[in-house]
Amino acid sequence: MEPNDCQNTTQMDTKVVHGCKGYDSHTGAISFPIYQSATFRHPGLSQTTGYDYSRLQNPTREELENTMAILENGKYGFAFSSGMAAISSVLKMFSPGQHIIVSDDLYGGTYRIFEEVYKNYGLEFSYVDTSGIEAIEKEYKANTAAVFIETPTNPIMKVADIGLIAQLAKSRNSLFIVDNTFLTPYCQRPLELGADIVIHSGTKYLGGHNDTLAGFVILEDDVLAEKLKLIQKSEGAVLAPFDSWLLLRGIKTLGIRLDRQQQNAMELAKWLKENKNVKRVYYVGLPEHEGYEISLRQASGFGAMISFEVASAELVEKVLGRIKVIMFAESLGGVESLITYPMLQTHAAVPEEIRNRLGVNDRLLRLSVGIENVKDLIADLEQALE
Ligand SMILES: Cc1ncc(COP(=O)(O)O)c(C=O)c1O
């Protein structure tokens, strides 16, 4: 479970390529083998190879879990069958009657599982703008057990000060959970800033190729790790061996993909700002963005997610119908640029009045910038926005 025997590399762009062990010590295989086995032969009575049954642990998944642990600079990594399975498993660590403070702008599926599933099991949630520490502080109650944030948020890209929230959460004896999907450990490592638990939808940048679902939890604390391990092995929402291998392979290029995606995103954000049919651009890398300074301090990149508001709802339909290189599809983080309409897709589960307050209106589009040549992306948007 612990990444004790990982290679001792120091640089992030080397770590992503080599992962934990980096190769199969039995055969020397450079591509870590897919141990496609549900169960493992015991050498004898009360003896084990370290692997008994793949719901408990599988060598391919273990290499991936340890890789994620070292990338996030944590002690324990856990791989799940999706980001939502990871979030769900973390929520099971809490008890009925406990209260969690959550970012008001966040992935709609996360909002849905909180409101429509976990409320029924007695958990309480309140939603605040977590880009301000006072709002979080005000929301604390006697039964507050955790703060759960995304930063940048999905889709409005609000930035929270991770270090500051970590101090507050600690002083109130509560846990601090960060969904780090948008920036990945390549750009931001919340555990280093004081968070207790990091969550990922591995489906996004970590996998990077829009070809599989995955989720991760990374943490530091031994007791929390035991608790989560019990949930993971008992529930079984684990990542399969082949998908674990896809993720290991995807992560190898995380650095160069994100470098290119961020470079493209910066150019596109600047271009969108100048387009007469674009009324507002939300990109953390623009100096006028409210979270720009905090981002410079706590992250080594701005990510490659841009949201923008066009002049009218009619134009949204036209853009989605006209784009050719950029694809109209849900999800983000892959090599292909994707555009979504949050109001009807990723955030459909969020009530209209909350959406409108946040700015997730009928004119808002969210763009996940890929690794294509940025000239093609700009040309595509130019003809679509006419
Ligand atoms: C920020 C964030 N967290 C979690 C999830 C859920 O992940 P998955 O789709 O892998 O279940 C998503 C999915 O879009 C997301 O954007």
The ligand as a Gaussian input file, in Angstrom:
#p B3LYP/6-31G(d) Opt

LIG

0 1
 C      -13.852000      18.317000     -11.292000
 C      -14.465000      16.959000     -11.485000
 N      -14.486000      16.096000     -10.462000
 C      -15.029000      14.869000     -10.592000
 C      -15.604000      14.453000     -11.777000
 C      -16.196000      13.083000     -11.874000
 O      -15.322000      12.212000     -12.518000
 P      -15.763000      10.957000     -13.418000
 O      -16.517000      11.482000     -14.589000
 O      -14.456000      10.316000     -13.749000
 O      -16.610000      10.094000     -12.552000
 C      -15.596000      15.319000     -12.868000
 C      -16.196000      14.897000     -14.144000
 O      -16.399000      15.655000     -15.047000
 C      -15.015000      16.609000     -12.720000
 O      -14.989000      17.492000     -13.742000

